[in-house]
Amino acid sequence: MQRWQDWAGVILGVWMFLSPWILGFSAEAGIMWNAVIVGILAAALALWHGYGGPAWTAWVNVVVGVWLILSPWILAYSTLTNPMANAVVVGLLLGGSALWATQEKAERGKG
C-alpha cells in the first residue's frame, strides 16, 4: 500500500469498528452494528484498493463515508452526541480521503 489515503481508510475503518466500545455506545445495538459493519467494510475496501484493487473500491468508500455522515439521521441517533459526532467526522474523513484517492488514480491514468 503506497497511498496515504488507503492507510487512512484502514485506520478509520478499524477505529469505526472499535468506536462503540471506546466511546461507550456498545449497548445501543443498532448504532453499534452500524459502526461494526461499516468499519469492516471501509477497512476491507481500503486494503483491497491499496493492494491494486479496482478503482470502484475507492468509490464505494466514498459512498460509505456519505452513509456515515447521514446515518445519525437515517437511523435516528442524531441526539446521541458521541456516536453522531463520530459518524459524521469519520464519514467526512473517509469519504474525503477515498475521493482524493480516486482523483489521484485518475490523474495518473492520464499521464
C-alpha positions, -999 to +999 in steps of 0.1 A: +000+000+000+016+032-012-011+058-009-017+075+024-054+076+015-056+038+017-039+037+050-063+064+063-092+042+051-079+012+070-072+032+102-107+049+100-123+015+094-106-001+124-115+030+145-151+028+134-152-009+143-138-003+178-156+030+185-187+016+201-167+002+230-142+031+232-169+058+231-194+039+252-223+032+229-220-005+225-253-010+244-271+007+215-274-024+193-284-007+160-258+020+163-231-005+174-238-028+144-238+001+120-203+011+133-190-025+132-203-033+097-192+000+082-158-003+099-152-037+085-164-026+050-143+005+050-111-012+061-116-041+037-122-018+007-092+004+016-070-026+018-082-040-014-078-007-032-043-002-016-031-036-029-041-028-065-078-033-064-101-017-089-110+020-087-146+013-078-134+001-043-124+037-035-157+050-049-176+026-027-157+040+003-169+075-008-204+062-006-197+046+028-184+080+040-216+096+028-236+069+046-218+076+078-225+113+076-262+107+070-267+076+093-273+095+126-305+110+110-315+079+090-311+056+120-324+082+144-294+087+167-286+123+160-294+133+196-266+109+209-236+132+208-207+106+208-219+083+181-233+111+160-201+132+161-181+101+155-201+090+124-200+125+109-163+131+114-152+096+103-176+099+073-161+132+063-125+119+066-132+085+050-152+100+021-128+128+016-097+106+016-113+080-007-124+107-031-089+121-031-076+086-039-099+083-069-087+117-083-050+107-079-056+074-097-075+092-125-046+118-129-020+090-130-040+073-157-039+105-179-002+109-178 
